[in-house]
Amino acid sequence: MRILDNVAVQWLIRRIPEVGGLLLTIVTFFAAIPPEQQAIIIAILTGQGGGLTIGAVIGLVMWGYAQIVSFRQTTKPKEVEKIGGKPYEVSGGPKSLFDILRGK
């Protein structure tokens, strides 16, 4: 019996592209974030997170929240109509306070 006939080895071989893709995604994501947030993440992962200021952690959380909101808005289906020659988004969703005050 050859080693490649083993079901467990075949399972591990099938996981190589998944793990490789995940690692590449993490490395690319880490390289794309600002250096300040990189330093915070490195400090947290190396166990030196106790020396971080509240402002640094709040900044990292705000940046993460902005990325999540941006992704959700990008992937949300939208309906666009031209009203008076200008395109407007008409998809139903919560209105902003500014729109409510303007009566739209």
BADO-832426 format. One record per residue (C-alpha): residue number from 1; x, y, z; residue in one letter. Coordinates in Angstrom, 1 decimal. Layout:
<pts>
<NUM <X Y Z> "a">
...
</pts>
This chain:
<pts>
<1 <0.0 0.0 0.0> "m">
<2 <1.4 3.3 -1.1> "r">
<3 <1.2 6.4 1.2> "i">
<4 <-0.9 8.3 -1.3> "l">
<5 <-3.6 5.6 -1.1> "d">
<6 <-4.2 6.5 2.6> "n">
<7 <-7.5 8.5 3.0> "v">
<8 <-6.0 10.7 5.7> "a">
<9 <-3.1 11.7 3.5> "v">
<10 <-5.4 12.4 0.6> "q">
<11 <-7.5 14.6 2.9> "w">
<12 <-4.4 16.5 4.0> "l">
<13 <-3.3 17.0 0.4> "i">
<14 <-6.8 18.4 -0.5> "r">
<15 <-6.4 21.0 2.4> "r">
<16 <-3.2 22.4 1.0> "i">
<17 <-4.9 24.8 -1.5> "p">
<18 <-7.4 25.9 1.2> "e">
<19 <-4.8 26.6 3.8> "v">
<20 <-2.5 28.3 1.2> "g">
<21 <-5.3 30.5 0.0> "g">
<22 <-6.2 31.4 3.6> "l">
<23 <-2.6 32.3 4.5> "l">
<24 <-2.2 34.4 1.3> "l">
<25 <-5.4 36.2 2.1> "t">
<26 <-4.2 37.0 5.7> "i">
<27 <-0.8 38.1 4.5> "v">
<28 <-2.3 40.4 1.8> "t">
<29 <-4.8 41.8 4.3> "f">
<30 <-2.0 42.5 6.8> "f">
<31 <0.2 44.2 4.2> "a">
<32 <-2.7 46.4 3.1> "a">
<33 <-3.6 47.9 6.5> "i">
<34 <-1.9 51.1 7.8> "p">
<35 <1.4 50.7 9.7> "p">
<36 <-0.2 51.9 12.9> "e">
<37 <-2.8 49.1 12.9> "q">
<38 <-0.1 46.6 11.9> "q">
<39 <1.9 47.6 15.0> "a">
<40 <-1.2 47.1 17.2> "i">
<41 <-1.9 43.7 15.8> "i">
<42 <1.7 42.6 16.3> "i">
<43 <1.6 43.8 19.9> "a">
<44 <-1.6 41.9 20.6> "i">
<45 <-0.3 38.7 18.9> "l">
<46 <3.0 38.8 20.8> "t">
<47 <1.4 39.3 24.2> "g">
<48 <2.4 42.9 24.5> "q">
<49 <-1.2 44.2 24.2> "g">
<50 <-1.2 45.4 27.8> "g">
<51 <0.9 48.3 26.9> "g">
<52 <-1.5 49.6 24.3> "l">
<53 <-3.4 52.8 24.9> "t">
<54 <-7.2 52.8 24.8> "i">
<55 <-7.0 55.2 21.8> "g">
<56 <-4.9 52.7 19.8> "a">
<57 <-7.4 49.9 20.4> "v">
<58 <-10.4 52.2 19.6> "i">
<59 <-8.7 53.2 16.4> "g">
<60 <-8.2 49.5 15.4> "l">
<61 <-11.8 48.7 16.2> "v">
<62 <-13.1 51.7 14.3> "m">
<63 <-11.0 50.8 11.3> "w">
<64 <-12.3 47.2 11.4> "g">
<65 <-15.9 48.4 11.7> "y">
<66 <-15.4 50.7 8.7> "a">
<67 <-14.1 47.8 6.7> "q">
<68 <-17.1 45.6 7.6> "i">
<69 <-19.6 48.4 6.7> "v">
<70 <-17.8 49.1 3.5> "s">
<71 <-18.0 45.5 2.5> "f">
<72 <-21.7 45.2 3.4> "r">
<73 <-22.5 48.4 1.4> "q">
<74 <-20.5 47.1 -1.6> "t">
<75 <-22.2 43.7 -1.7> "t">
<76 <-25.7 45.0 -1.0> "k">
<77 <-27.9 44.9 -4.1> "p">
<78 <-28.9 48.4 -5.2> "k">
<79 <-31.6 49.8 -7.5> "e">
<80 <-30.7 53.0 -9.3> "v">
<81 <-33.1 55.3 -11.2> "e">
<82 <-32.5 58.5 -13.1> "k">
<83 <-34.5 61.3 -11.7> "i">
<84 <-34.1 64.6 -13.5> "g">
<85 <-31.1 63.3 -15.4> "g">
<86 <-29.2 62.4 -12.2> "k">
<87 <-28.8 58.8 -10.9> "p">
<88 <-30.3 58.2 -7.5> "y">
<89 <-30.2 55.0 -5.4> "e">
<90 <-33.8 54.0 -4.8> "v">
<91 <-33.3 50.7 -2.9> "s">
<92 <-35.2 50.5 0.3> "g">
<93 <-33.3 50.8 3.5> "g">
<94 <-33.0 52.9 6.6> "p">
<95 <-33.0 56.6 5.9> "k">
<96 <-30.3 58.9 7.3> "s">
<97 <-31.3 61.7 9.7> "l">
<98 <-30.3 64.2 6.9> "f">
<99 <-32.8 62.6 4.5> "d">
<100 <-35.6 62.6 7.1> "i">
<101 <-35.0 66.3 7.9> "l">
<102 <-35.0 67.2 4.2> "r">
<103 <-38.3 65.3 3.8> "g">
<104 <-37.0 62.7 1.3> "k">
</pts>
